Amino acid sequence: MTCVICRQAEIEVGEATVTLEREGLTLAFKRVPARVCPNCGEETVDEPTTAQLLAEAEALARAGALVDIRAYSAA
Ligand SMILES: [Zn+2]
């Protein structure tokens, strides 16, 4: 698949760092599976993975966490 942003390169399977902020919580997930453009660096995380990250962020925010950095692990 060609990158939809730059249209210059084929998207590769890789990993991304996703940062979420909500209700005072700053949460970074590392090593999230993503499709990455080797030309412009555009990272795309698929919908189920995004939903899982958001659910984890909600749970951490409710638990009172303010900052967290964790490695992604599949549910
Ligand atoms: Zn690109």
N, CA, C, O and the ligand as a Tripos MOL2 file, in Angstrom:
@<TRIPOS>MOLECULE
protein
  301   299    76     0     0
PROTEIN
NO_CHARGES

@<TRIPOS>ATOM
      1 N           0.8380   -1.1910    0.0000 N.3       1 MET1
      2 CA          0.0000    0.0000    0.0000 C.3       1 MET1
      3 C           0.8780    1.2470    0.0000 C.2       1 MET1
      4 O           1.8190    1.3540    0.7860 O.2       1 MET1
      5 N           0.5670    2.1700   -0.8720 N.am      2 THR2
      6 CA          1.3360    3.4130   -0.9280 C.3       2 THR2
      7 C           0.8710    4.3650    0.1690 C.2       2 THR2
      8 O          -0.3200    4.4370    0.4740 O.2       2 THR2
      9 N           1.8050    5.0870    0.7540 N.am      3 CYS3
     10 CA          1.4870    6.0490    1.8040 C.3       3 CYS3
     11 C           0.4810    7.0880    1.2970 C.2       3 CYS3
     12 O           0.6630    7.6650    0.2250 O.2       3 CYS3
     13 N          -0.5850    7.3220    2.0790 N.am      4 VAL4
     14 CA         -1.6130    8.2830    1.6510 C.3       4 VAL4
     15 C          -1.1770    9.7290    1.8920 C.2       4 VAL4
     16 O          -1.7940   10.6570    1.3680 O.2       4 VAL4
     17 N          -0.1280    9.9250    2.6720 N.am      5 ILE5
     18 CA          0.3250   11.2830    2.9790 C.3       5 ILE5
     19 C           1.2840   11.7920    1.8990 C.2       5 ILE5
     20 O           1.0540   12.8460    1.3060 O.2       5 ILE5
     21 N           2.3420   11.0520    1.6500 N.am      6 CYS6
     22 CA          3.3610   11.5470    0.7120 C.3       6 CYS6
     23 C           3.2850   10.8610   -0.6500 C.2       6 CYS6
     24 O           3.8100   11.3820   -1.6340 O.2       6 CYS6
     25 N           2.6420    9.7050   -0.7140 N.am      7 ARG7
     26 CA          2.5070    8.9440   -1.9580 C.3       7 ARG7
     27 C           3.8550    8.6280   -2.6040 C.2       7 ARG7
     28 O           3.9500    8.4690   -3.8210 O.2       7 ARG7
     29 N           4.8820    8.5410   -1.7840 N.am      8 GLN8
     30 CA          6.2230    8.3250   -2.3120 C.3       8 GLN8
     31 C           6.7800    6.9550   -1.9830 C.2       8 GLN8
     32 O           7.7760    6.5350   -2.5730 O.2       8 GLN8
     33 N           6.1530    6.2470   -1.0450 N.am      9 ALA9
     34 CA          6.7610    4.9950   -0.5870 C.3       9 ALA9
     35 C           5.6800    4.0050   -0.1760 C.2       9 ALA9
     36 O           4.5360    4.3770    0.0810 O.2       9 ALA9
     37 N           6.0710    2.7400   -0.1200 N.am     10 GLU10
     38 CA          5.1860    1.6880    0.3510 C.3      10 GLU10
     39 C           5.2030    1.6460    1.8740 C.2      10 GLU10
     40 O           6.2610    1.7290    2.4970 O.2      10 GLU10
     41 N           4.0160    1.5160    2.4630 N.am     11 ILE11
     42 CA          3.9000    1.4220    3.9130 C.3      11 ILE11
     43 C           4.5120    0.1000    4.3910 C.2      11 ILE11
     44 O           4.3080   -0.9480    3.7800 O.2      11 ILE11
     45 N           5.2620    0.1700    5.4890 N.am     12 GLU12
     46 CA          5.8570   -1.0290    6.0590 C.3      12 GLU12
     47 C           5.2570   -1.3130    7.4280 C.2      12 GLU12
     48 O           4.7750   -0.4060    8.1060 O.2      12 GLU12
     49 N           5.2900   -2.5850    7.8300 N.am     13 VAL13
     50 CA          4.8530   -2.9400    9.1740 C.3      13 VAL13
     51 C           5.9620   -2.5730   10.1510 C.2      13 VAL13
     52 O           7.1260   -2.9160    9.9410 O.2      13 VAL13
     53 N           5.5960   -1.8830   11.2060 N.am     14 GLY14
     54 CA          6.6050   -1.4580   12.1710 C.3      14 GLY14
     55 C           5.9760   -1.2010   13.5260 C.2      14 GLY14
     56 O           4.9300   -1.7580   13.8580 O.2      14 GLY14
     57 N           6.6220   -0.3560   14.2990 N.am     15 GLU15
     58 CA          6.1330   -0.0410   15.6370 C.3      15 GLU15
     59 C           6.1280    1.4640   15.8330 C.2      15 GLU15
     60 O           6.9440    2.1870   15.2620 O.2      15 GLU15
     61 N           5.1930    1.9200   16.6490 N.am     16 ALA16
     62 CA          5.0710    3.3500   16.9070 C.3      16 ALA16
     63 C           4.9810    3.5940   18.4040 C.2      16 ALA16
     64 O           4.6850    2.6850   19.1800 O.2      16 ALA16
     65 N           5.2410    4.8310   18.7960 N.am     17 THR17
     66 CA          4.9570    5.2710   20.1620 C.3      17 THR17
     67 C           3.7030    6.1290   20.1010 C.2      17 THR17
     68 O           3.6360    7.0960   19.3420 O.2      17 THR17
     69 N           2.7080    5.7670   20.9110 N.am     18 VAL18
     70 CA          1.4360    6.4880   20.9220 C.3      18 VAL18
     71 C           1.2870    7.1960   22.2670 C.2      18 VAL18
     72 O           1.3740    6.5620   23.3190 O.2      18 VAL18
     73 N           1.0660    8.4930   22.2340 N.am     19 THR19
     74 CA          0.8830    9.2640   23.4630 C.3      19 THR19
     75 C          -0.5640    9.7300   23.5640 C.2      19 THR19
     76 O          -1.1150   10.2910   22.6170 O.2      19 THR19
     77 N          -1.1680    9.4920   24.7150 N.am     20 LEU20
     78 CA         -2.5540    9.8880   24.9510 C.3      20 LEU20
     79 C          -2.5970   10.8240   26.1460 C.2      20 LEU20
     80 O          -1.8300   10.6600   27.0950 O.2      20 LEU20
     81 N          -3.4930   11.8060   26.1030 N.am     21 GLU21
     82 CA         -3.7040   12.6770   27.2520 C.3      21 GLU21
     83 C          -5.1880   12.7530   27.5340 C.2      21 GLU21
     84 O          -5.9850   13.0520   26.6450 O.2      21 GLU21
     85 N          -5.5560   12.4800   28.7810 N.am     22 ARG22
     86 CA         -6.9580   12.6180   29.1600 C.3      22 ARG22
     87 C          -7.0880   12.7490   30.6730 C.2      22 ARG22
     88 O          -6.4050   12.0660   31.4360 O.2      22 ARG22
     89 N          -7.9810   13.6450   31.0850 N.am     23 GLU23
     90 CA         -8.2820   13.8410   32.5030 C.3      23 GLU23
     91 C          -7.0240   13.9530   33.3520 C.2      23 GLU23
     92 O          -6.9420   13.3550   34.4250 O.2      23 GLU23
     93 N          -6.0400   14.7190   32.8760 N.am     24 GLY24
     94 CA         -4.8320   14.9380   33.6610 C.3      24 GLY24
     95 C          -3.7860   13.8620   33.5210 C.2      24 GLY24
     96 O          -2.6860   13.9940   34.0580 O.2      24 GLY24
     97 N          -4.1090   12.7920   32.8030 N.am     25 LEU25
     98 CA         -3.1760   11.6800   32.6130 C.3      25 LEU25
     99 C          -2.4260   11.8400   31.2970 C.2      25 LEU25
    100 O          -3.0260   12.0900   30.2520 O.2      25 LEU25
    101 N          -1.1110   11.6930   31.3630 N.am     26 THR26
    102 CA         -0.3020   11.6000   30.1530 C.3      26 THR26
    103 C           0.2390   10.1840   30.0900 C.2      26 THR26
    104 O           0.9470    9.7370   30.9930 O.2      26 THR26
    105 N          -0.0950    9.4880   29.0290 N.am     27 LEU27
    106 CA          0.2250    8.0720   28.9170 C.3      27 LEU27
    107 C           0.8970    7.8070   27.5790 C.2      27 LEU27
    108 O           0.3760    8.1830   26.5280 O.2      27 LEU27
    109 N           2.0500    7.1610   27.6220 N.am     28 ALA28
    110 CA          2.7550    6.8140   26.3920 C.3      28 ALA28
    111 C           2.8500    5.2950   26.2730 C.2      28 ALA28
    112 O           3.2970    4.6190   27.2000 O.2      28 ALA28
    113 N           2.4390    4.7790   25.1610 N.am     29 PHE29
    114 CA          2.6060    3.3620   24.8460 C.3      29 PHE29
    115 C           3.7390    3.2390   23.8440 C.2      29 PHE29
    116 O           3.7260    3.8930   22.8010 O.2      29 PHE29
    117 N           4.7110    2.4070   24.1540 N.am     30 LYS30
    118 CA          5.8100    2.1500   23.2220 C.3      30 LYS30
    119 C           5.5970    0.8070   22.5380 C.2      30 LYS30
    120 O           4.8760   -0.0580   23.0360 O.2      30 LYS30
    121 N           6.2340    0.6550   21.3960 N.am     31 ARG31
    122 CA          6.1980   -0.6000   20.6440 C.3      31 ARG31
    123 C           4.7890   -1.0220   20.2750 C.2      31 ARG31
    124 O           4.4440   -2.2010   20.3470 O.2      31 ARG31
    125 N           3.9750   -0.0460   19.8760 N.am     32 VAL32
    126 CA          2.6300   -0.3470   19.3930 C.3      32 VAL32
    127 C           2.7240   -0.7680   17.9270 C.2      32 VAL32
    128 O           3.3360   -0.0660   17.1220 O.2      32 VAL32
    129 N           2.1220   -1.9100   17.5690 N.am     33 PRO33
    130 CA          2.1700   -2.3170   16.1640 C.3      33 PRO33
    131 C           1.5000   -1.2700   15.2800 C.2      33 PRO33
    132 O           0.3910   -0.8200   15.5690 O.2      33 PRO33
    133 N           2.1720   -0.8920   14.2160 N.am     34 ALA34
    134 CA          1.6730    0.1770   13.3490 C.3      34 ALA34
    135 C           2.1870   -0.0300   11.9340 C.2      34 ALA34
    136 O           3.1030   -0.8140   11.6870 O.2      34 ALA34
    137 N           1.5680    0.7000   11.0130 N.am     35 ARG35
    138 CA          2.0980    0.7540    9.6600 C.3      35 ARG35
    139 C           2.8360    2.0860    9.5290 C.2      35 ARG35
    140 O           2.2920    3.1500    9.8270 O.2      35 ARG35
    141 N           4.0790    2.0010    9.0780 N.am     36 VAL36
    142 CA          4.9510    3.1670    9.0880 C.3      36 VAL36
    143 C           5.4620    3.4500    7.6800 C.2      36 VAL36
    144 O           5.8590    2.5360    6.9580 O.2      36 VAL36
    145 N           5.4480    4.7200    7.3010 N.am     37 CYS37
    146 CA          5.9900    5.1180    6.0060 C.3      37 CYS37
    147 C           7.4770    5.3990    6.1500 C.2      37 CYS37
    148 O           7.8580    6.2540    6.9500 O.2      37 CYS37
    149 N           8.3330    4.7030    5.3940 N.am     38 PRO38
    150 CA          9.7790    4.9160    5.5150 C.3      38 PRO38
    151 C          10.2070    6.2530    4.9210 C.2      38 PRO38
    152 O          11.3280    6.7020    5.1610 O.2      38 PRO38
    153 N           9.3420    6.8890    4.1580 N.am     39 ASN39
    154 CA          9.7030    8.1700    3.5430 C.3      39 ASN39
    155 C           9.3780    9.3590    4.4530 C.2      39 ASN39
    156 O          10.2600   10.1550    4.7760 O.2      39 ASN39
    157 N           8.1090    9.4780    4.8660 N.am     40 CYS40
    158 CA          7.7070   10.6620    5.6330 C.3      40 CYS40
    159 C           7.5060   10.3680    7.1150 C.2      40 CYS40
    160 O           7.3460   11.2960    7.9090 O.2      40 CYS40
    161 N           7.5130    9.0940    7.5020 N.am     41 GLY41
    162 CA          7.4040    8.7700    8.9160 C.3      41 GLY41
    163 C           5.9850    8.6920    9.4340 C.2      41 GLY41
    164 O           5.7790    8.5120   10.6340 O.2      41 GLY41
    165 N           4.9950    8.8230    8.5530 N.am     42 GLU42
    166 CA          3.6010    8.7150    8.9700 C.3      42 GLU42
    167 C           3.3460    7.3460    9.6070 C.2      42 GLU42
    168 O           3.7190    6.3120    9.0540 O.2      42 GLU42
    169 N           2.6970    7.3590   10.7940 N.am     43 GLU43
    170 CA          2.4120    6.1210   11.5070 C.3      43 GLU43
    171 C           0.9130    5.9320   11.6050 C.2      43 GLU43
    172 O           0.1910    6.8620   11.9660 O.2      43 GLU43
    173 N           0.4400    4.7500   11.2910 N.am     44 THR44
    174 CA         -0.9810    4.4570   11.3580 C.3      44 THR44
    175 C          -1.2080    3.2530   12.2700 C.2      44 THR44
    176 O          -0.6610    2.1740   12.0390 O.2      44 THR44
    177 N          -2.0180    3.4500   13.3040 N.am     45 VAL45
    178 CA         -2.3650    2.3690   14.2170 C.3      45 VAL45
    179 C          -3.7950    1.9550   13.9180 C.2      45 VAL45
    180 O          -4.6620    2.8160   13.7680 O.2      45 VAL45
    181 N          -4.0600    0.6760   13.8290 N.am     46 ASP46
    182 CA         -5.3950    0.2570   13.4140 C.3      46 ASP46
    183 C          -6.4330    0.4590   14.5290 C.2      46 ASP46
    184 O          -6.0870    0.6650   15.6920 O.2      46 ASP46
    185 N          -7.6950    0.3930   14.1440 N.am     47 GLU47
    186 CA         -8.7930    0.7810   15.0230 C.3      47 GLU47
    187 C          -8.9080   -0.0710   16.2950 C.2      47 GLU47
    188 O          -9.0520    0.5000   17.3760 O.2      47 GLU47
    189 N          -8.8520   -1.4000   16.2200 N.am     48 PRO48
    190 CA         -8.9440   -2.2110   17.4480 C.3      48 PRO48
    191 C          -7.8110   -1.8970   18.4310 C.2      48 PRO48
    192 O          -8.0260   -1.8620   19.6430 O.2      48 PRO48
    193 N          -6.6110   -1.6710   17.9030 N.am     49 THR49
    194 CA         -5.4800   -1.3600   18.7770 C.3      49 THR49
    195 C          -5.6930    0.0000   19.4460 C.2      49 THR49
    196 O          -5.4350    0.1580   20.6390 O.2      49 THR49
    197 N          -6.1630    0.9750   18.6730 N.am     50 THR50
    198 CA         -6.4350    2.2950   19.2350 C.3      50 THR50
    199 C          -7.4880    2.2050   20.3340 C.2      50 THR50
    200 O          -7.3540    2.8370   21.3820 O.2      50 THR50
    201 N          -8.5330    1.4200   20.0930 N.am     51 ALA51
    202 CA         -9.6030    1.2640   21.0800 C.3      51 ALA51
    203 C          -9.0650    0.6510   22.3670 C.2      51 ALA51
    204 O          -9.4570    1.0470   23.4640 O.2      51 ALA51
    205 N          -8.1640   -0.3180   22.2270 N.am     52 GLN52
    206 CA         -7.5830   -0.9510   23.4040 C.3      52 GLN52
    207 C          -6.7410    0.0470   24.2020 C.2      52 GLN52
    208 O          -6.8000    0.0730   25.4320 O.2      52 GLN52
    209 N          -5.9560    0.8690   23.4940 N.am     53 LEU53
    210 CA         -5.1170    1.8610   24.1830 C.3      53 LEU53
    211 C          -5.9860    2.8650   24.9280 C.2      53 LEU53
    212 O          -5.6740    3.2520   26.0540 O.2      53 LEU53
    213 N          -7.0780    3.2840   24.2950 N.am     54 LEU54
    214 CA         -7.9790    4.2450   24.9360 C.3      54 LEU54
    215 C          -8.6170    3.6440   26.1800 C.2      54 LEU54
    216 O          -8.7660    4.3250   27.1950 O.2      54 LEU54
    217 N          -8.9930    2.3700   26.1070 N.am     55 ALA55
    218 CA         -9.6050    1.7040   27.2620 C.3      55 ALA55
    219 C          -8.6140    1.6190   28.4170 C.2      55 ALA55
    220 O          -8.9820    1.8230   29.5740 O.2      55 ALA55
    221 N          -7.3480    1.3170   28.0990 N.am     56 GLU56
    222 CA         -6.3350    1.2460   29.1540 C.3      56 GLU56
    223 C          -6.0910    2.6230   29.7600 C.2      56 GLU56
    224 O          -5.8820    2.7510   30.9670 O.2      56 GLU56
    225 N          -6.1200    3.6620   28.9080 N.am     57 ALA57
    226 CA         -5.9290    5.0350   29.4010 C.3      57 ALA57
    227 C          -7.0600    5.4190   30.3480 C.2      57 ALA57
    228 O          -6.8180    6.0320   31.3880 O.2      57 ALA57
    229 N          -8.2940    5.0610   29.9920 N.am     58 GLU58
    230 CA         -9.4480    5.3650   30.8460 C.3      58 GLU58
    231 C          -9.2830    4.7170   32.2160 C.2      58 GLU58
    232 O          -9.5210    5.3480   33.2460 O.2      58 GLU58
    233 N          -8.8690    3.4430   32.2170 N.am     59 ALA59
    234 CA         -8.7240    2.7090   33.4760 C.3      59 ALA59
    235 C          -7.6320    3.3380   34.3410 C.2      59 ALA59
    236 O          -7.7960    3.4680   35.5550 O.2      59 ALA59
    237 N          -6.5070    3.7320   33.7120 N.am     60 LEU60
    238 CA         -5.4170    4.3440   34.4670 C.3      60 LEU60
    239 C          -5.8240    5.7020   35.0160 C.2      60 LEU60
    240 O          -5.4720    6.0530   36.1420 O.2      60 LEU60
    241 N          -6.5750    6.4780   34.2090 N.am     61 ALA61
    242 CA         -7.0200    7.7990   34.6540 C.3      61 ALA61
    243 C          -7.9290    7.6470   35.8710 C.2      61 ALA61
    244 O          -7.8260    8.4160   36.8260 O.2      61 ALA61
    245 N          -8.8200    6.6520   35.8340 N.am     62 ARG62
    246 CA         -9.7260    6.4100   36.9620 C.3      62 ARG62
    247 C          -8.9580    5.9830   38.2040 C.2      62 ARG62
    248 O          -9.3720    6.2680   39.3280 O.2      62 ARG62
    249 N          -7.8250    5.2900   37.9950 N.am     63 ALA63
    250 CA         -7.0190    4.8300   39.1230 C.3      63 ALA63
    251 C          -6.1580    5.9610   39.6960 C.2      63 ALA63
    252 O          -5.4970    5.7860   40.7200 O.2      63 ALA63
    253 N          -6.1690    7.1270   39.0270 N.am     64 GLY64
    254 CA         -5.4720    8.2900   39.5500 C.3      64 GLY64
    255 C          -4.0660    8.4790   39.0180 C.2      64 GLY64
    256 O          -3.3250    9.3170   39.5320 O.2      64 GLY64
    257 N          -3.6780    7.7170   37.9970 N.am     65 ALA65
    258 CA         -2.3370    7.8760   37.4160 C.3      65 ALA65
    259 C          -2.2350    9.2320   36.7200 C.2      65 ALA65
    260 O          -3.2110    9.7070   36.1390 O.2      65 ALA65
    261 N          -1.0750    9.8460   36.7750 N.am     66 LEU66
    262 CA         -0.8430   11.1260   36.0990 C.3      66 LEU66
    263 C           0.0950   10.9840   34.9210 C.2      66 LEU66
    264 O          -0.0870   11.6320   33.8900 O.2      66 LEU66
    265 N           1.1080   10.1280   35.0730 N.am     67 VAL67
    266 CA          2.0650    9.8890   33.9990 C.3      67 VAL67
    267 C           2.3750    8.4080   33.9730 C.2      67 VAL67
    268 O           2.6340    7.8100   35.0170 O.2      67 VAL67
    269 N           2.3510    7.8170   32.8110 N.am     68 ASP68
    270 CA          2.7290    6.4160   32.6990 C.3      68 ASP68
    271 C           3.3210    6.1660   31.3260 C.2      68 ASP68
    272 O           2.8490    6.7060   30.3250 O.2      68 ASP68
    273 N           4.3540    5.3470   31.2880 N.am     69 ILE69
    274 CA          4.9450    4.9180   30.0280 C.3      69 ILE69
    275 C           5.0150    3.4120   30.0850 C.2      69 ILE69
    276 O           5.6050    2.8490   31.0070 O.2      69 ILE69
    277 N           4.4230    2.7590   29.1120 N.am     70 ARG70
    278 CA          4.4180    1.3090   29.1480 C.3      70 ARG70
    279 C           4.5870    0.7460   27.7460 C.2      70 ARG70
    280 O           4.3260    1.4120   26.7440 O.2      70 ARG70
    281 N           5.0360   -0.5150   27.7110 N.am     71 ALA71
    282 CA          5.1310   -1.2030   26.4330 C.3      71 ALA71
    283 C           3.7610   -1.7730   26.0970 C.2      71 ALA71
    284 O           3.0670   -2.3040   26.9640 O.2      71 ALA71
    285 N           3.3860   -1.6580   24.8500 N.am     72 TYR72
    286 CA          2.1270   -2.2180   24.4080 C.3      72 TYR72
    287 C           2.1490   -3.7450   24.5600 C.2      72 TYR72
    288 O           3.1410   -4.3960   24.2340 O.2      72 TYR72
    289 N           1.0300   -4.3080   25.0640 N.am     73 SER73
    290 CA          0.8930   -5.7510   25.0140 C.3      73 SER73
    291 C          -0.5050   -6.0780   24.5290 C.2      73 SER73
    292 O          -1.4800   -5.4760   24.9780 O.2      73 SER73
    293 N          -0.6050   -7.0090   23.6330 N.am     74 ALA74
    294 CA         -1.8850   -7.3630   23.0410 C.3      74 ALA74
    295 C          -2.8250   -7.9180   24.0990 C.2      74 ALA74
    296 O          -2.4050   -8.6470   24.9980 O.2      74 ALA74
    297 N          -4.0970   -7.5690   23.9840 N.am     75 ALA75
    298 CA         -5.0840   -8.0160   24.9750 C.3      75 ALA75
    299 C          -5.3120   -9.5120   24.8510 C.2      75 ALA75
    300 O          -6.1090  -10.0790   25.5980 O.2      75 ALA75
    301 ZN          4.7360    8.8200    3.5180 Zn       76 ZN76
@<TRIPOS>BOND
     1     1     2 1
     2     2     3 1
     3     3     4 2
     4     3     5 am
     5     5     6 1
     6     6     7 1
     7     7     8 2
     8     7     9 am
     9     9    10 1
    10    10    11 1
    11    11    12 2
    12    11    13 am
    13    13    14 1
    14    14    15 1
    15    15    16 2
    16    15    17 am
    17    17    18 1
    18    18    19 1
    19    19    20 2
    20    19    21 am
    21    21    22 1
    22    22    23 1
    23    23    24 2
    24    23    25 am
    25    25    26 1
    26    26    27 1
    27    27    28 2
    28    27    29 am
    29    29    30 1
    30    30    31 1
    31    31    32 2
    32    31    33 am
    33    33    34 1
    34    34    35 1
    35    35    36 2
    36    35    37 am
    37    37    38 1
    38    38    39 1
    39    39    40 2
    40    39    41 am
    41    41    42 1
    42    42    43 1
    43    43    44 2
    44    43    45 am
    45    45    46 1
    46    46    47 1
    47    47    48 2
    48    47    49 am
    49    49    50 1
    50    50    51 1
    51    51    52 2
    52    51    53 am
    53    53    54 1
    54    54    55 1
    55    55    56 2
    56    55    57 am
    57    57    58 1
    58    58    59 1
    59    59    60 2
    60    59    61 am
    61    61    62 1
    62    62    63 1
    63    63    64 2
    64    63    65 am
    65    65    66 1
    66    66    67 1
    67    67    68 2
    68    67    69 am
    69    69    70 1
    70    70    71 1
    71    71    72 2
    72    71    73 am
    73    73    74 1
    74    74    75 1
    75    75    76 2
    76    75    77 am
    77    77    78 1
    78    78    79 1
    79    79    80 2
    80    79    81 am
    81    81    82 1
    82    82    83 1
    83    83    84 2
    84    83    85 am
    85    85    86 1
    86    86    87 1
    87    87    88 2
    88    87    89 am
    89    89    90 1
    90    90    91 1
    91    91    92 2
    92    91    93 am
    93    93    94 1
    94    94    95 1
    95    95    96 2
    96    95    97 am
    97    97    98 1
    98    98    99 1
    99    99   100 2
   100    99   101 am
   101   101   102 1
   102   102   103 1
   103   103   104 2
   104   103   105 am
   105   105   106 1
   106   106   107 1
   107   107   108 2
   108   107   109 am
   109   109   110 1
   110   110   111 1
   111   111   112 2
   112   111   113 am
   113   113   114 1
   114   114   115 1
   115   115   116 2
   116   115   117 am
   117   117   118 1
   118   118   119 1
   119   119   120 2
   120   119   121 am
   121   121   122 1
   122   122   123 1
   123   123   124 2
   124   123   125 am
   125   125   126 1
   126   126   127 1
   127   127   128 2
   128   127   129 am
   129   129   130 1
   130   130   131 1
   131   131   132 2
   132   131   133 am
   133   133   134 1
   134   134   135 1
   135   135   136 2
   136   135   137 am
   137   137   138 1
   138   138   139 1
   139   139   140 2
   140   139   141 am
   141   141   142 1
   142   142   143 1
   143   143   144 2
   144   143   145 am
   145   145   146 1
   146   146   147 1
   147   147   148 2
   148   147   149 am
   149   149   150 1
   150   150   151 1
   151   151   152 2
   152   151   153 am
   153   153   154 1
   154   154   155 1
   155   155   156 2
   156   155   157 am
   157   157   158 1
   158   158   159 1
   159   159   160 2
   160   159   161 am
   161   161   162 1
   162   162   163 1
   163   163   164 2
   164   163   165 am
   165   165   166 1
   166   166   167 1
   167   167   168 2
   168   167   169 am
   169   169   170 1
   170   170   171 1
   171   171   172 2
   172   171   173 am
   173   173   174 1
   174   174   175 1
   175   175   176 2
   176   175   177 am
   177   177   178 1
   178   178   179 1
   179   179   180 2
   180   179   181 am
   181   181   182 1
   182   182   183 1
   183   183   184 2
   184   183   185 am
   185   185   186 1
   186   186   187 1
   187   187   188 2
   188   187   189 am
   189   189   190 1
   190   190   191 1
   191   191   192 2
   192   191   193 am
   193   193   194 1
   194   194   195 1
   195   195   196 2
   196   195   197 am
   197   197   198 1
   198   198   199 1
   199   199   200 2
   200   199   201 am
   201   201   202 1
   202   202   203 1
   203   203   204 2
   204   203   205 am
   205   205   206 1
   206   206   207 1
   207   207   208 2
   208   207   209 am
   209   209   210 1
   210   210   211 1
   211   211   212 2
   212   211   213 am
   213   213   214 1
   214   214   215 1
   215   215   216 2
   216   215   217 am
   217   217   218 1
   218   218   219 1
   219   219   220 2
   220   219   221 am
   221   221   222 1
   222   222   223 1
   223   223   224 2
   224   223   225 am
   225   225   226 1
   226   226   227 1
   227   227   228 2
   228   227   229 am
   229   229   230 1
   230   230   231 1
   231   231   232 2
   232   231   233 am
   233   233   234 1
   234   234   235 1
   235   235   236 2
   236   235   237 am
   237   237   238 1
   238   238   239 1
   239   239   240 2
   240   239   241 am
   241   241   242 1
   242   242   243 1
   243   243   244 2
   244   243   245 am
   245   245   246 1
   246   246   247 1
   247   247   248 2
   248   247   249 am
   249   249   250 1
   250   250   251 1
   251   251   252 2
   252   251   253 am
   253   253   254 1
   254   254   255 1
   255   255   256 2
   256   255   257 am
   257   257   258 1
   258   258   259 1
   259   259   260 2
   260   259   261 am
   261   261   262 1
   262   262   263 1
   263   263   264 2
   264   263   265 am
   265   265   266 1
   266   266   267 1
   267   267   268 2
   268   267   269 am
   269   269   270 1
   270   270   271 1
   271   271   272 2
   272   271   273 am
   273   273   274 1
   274   274   275 1
   275   275   276 2
   276   275   277 am
   277   277   278 1
   278   278   279 1
   279   279   280 2
   280   279   281 am
   281   281   282 1
   282   282   283 1
   283   283   284 2
   284   283   285 am
   285   285   286 1
   286   286   287 1
   287   287   288 2
   288   287   289 am
   289   289   290 1
   290   290   291 1
   291   291   292 2
   292   291   293 am
   293   293   294 1
   294   294   295 1
   295   295   296 2
   296   295   297 am
   297   297   298 1
   298   298   299 1
   299   299   300 2
@<TRIPOS>SUBSTRUCTURE
     1 MET1         2 RESIDUE 1 A MET
     2 THR2         6 RESIDUE 1 A THR
     3 CYS3        10 RESIDUE 1 A CYS
     4 VAL4        14 RESIDUE 1 A VAL
     5 ILE5        18 RESIDUE 1 A ILE
     6 CYS6        22 RESIDUE 1 A CYS
     7 ARG7        26 RESIDUE 1 A ARG
     8 GLN8        30 RESIDUE 1 A GLN
     9 ALA9        34 RESIDUE 1 A ALA
    10 GLU10       38 RESIDUE 1 A GLU
    11 ILE11       42 RESIDUE 1 A ILE
    12 GLU12       46 RESIDUE 1 A GLU
    13 VAL13       50 RESIDUE 1 A VAL
    14 GLY14       54 RESIDUE 1 A GLY
    15 GLU15       58 RESIDUE 1 A GLU
    16 ALA16       62 RESIDUE 1 A ALA
    17 THR17       66 RESIDUE 1 A THR
    18 VAL18       70 RESIDUE 1 A VAL
    19 THR19       74 RESIDUE 1 A THR
    20 LEU20       78 RESIDUE 1 A LEU
    21 GLU21       82 RESIDUE 1 A GLU
    22 ARG22       86 RESIDUE 1 A ARG
    23 GLU23       90 RESIDUE 1 A GLU
    24 GLY24       94 RESIDUE 1 A GLY
    25 LEU25       98 RESIDUE 1 A LEU
    26 THR26      102 RESIDUE 1 A THR
    27 LEU27      106 RESIDUE 1 A LEU
    28 ALA28      110 RESIDUE 1 A ALA
    29 PHE29      114 RESIDUE 1 A PHE
    30 LYS30      118 RESIDUE 1 A LYS
    31 ARG31      122 RESIDUE 1 A ARG
    32 VAL32      126 RESIDUE 1 A VAL
    33 PRO33      130 RESIDUE 1 A PRO
    34 ALA34      134 RESIDUE 1 A ALA
    35 ARG35      138 RESIDUE 1 A ARG
    36 VAL36      142 RESIDUE 1 A VAL
    37 CYS37      146 RESIDUE 1 A CYS
    38 PRO38      150 RESIDUE 1 A PRO
    39 ASN39      154 RESIDUE 1 A ASN
    40 CYS40      158 RESIDUE 1 A CYS
    41 GLY41      162 RESIDUE 1 A GLY
    42 GLU42      166 RESIDUE 1 A GLU
    43 GLU43      170 RESIDUE 1 A GLU
    44 THR44      174 RESIDUE 1 A THR
    45 VAL45      178 RESIDUE 1 A VAL
    46 ASP46      182 RESIDUE 1 A ASP
    47 GLU47      186 RESIDUE 1 A GLU
    48 PRO48      190 RESIDUE 1 A PRO
    49 THR49      194 RESIDUE 1 A THR
    50 THR50      198 RESIDUE 1 A THR
    51 ALA51      202 RESIDUE 1 A ALA
    52 GLN52      206 RESIDUE 1 A GLN
    53 LEU53      210 RESIDUE 1 A LEU
    54 LEU54      214 RESIDUE 1 A LEU
    55 ALA55      218 RESIDUE 1 A ALA
    56 GLU56      222 RESIDUE 1 A GLU
    57 ALA57      226 RESIDUE 1 A ALA
    58 GLU58      230 RESIDUE 1 A GLU
    59 ALA59      234 RESIDUE 1 A ALA
    60 LEU60      238 RESIDUE 1 A LEU
    61 ALA61      242 RESIDUE 1 A ALA
    62 ARG62      246 RESIDUE 1 A ARG
    63 ALA63      250 RESIDUE 1 A ALA
    64 GLY64      254 RESIDUE 1 A GLY
    65 ALA65      258 RESIDUE 1 A ALA
    66 LEU66      262 RESIDUE 1 A LEU
    67 VAL67      266 RESIDUE 1 A VAL
    68 ASP68      270 RESIDUE 1 A ASP
    69 ILE69      274 RESIDUE 1 A ILE
    70 ARG70      278 RESIDUE 1 A ARG
    71 ALA71      282 RESIDUE 1 A ALA
    72 TYR72      286 RESIDUE 1 A TYR
    73 SER73      290 RESIDUE 1 A SER
    74 ALA74      294 RESIDUE 1 A ALA
    75 ALA75      298 RESIDUE 1 A ALA
    76 ZN76       301 GROUP 0 **** ****
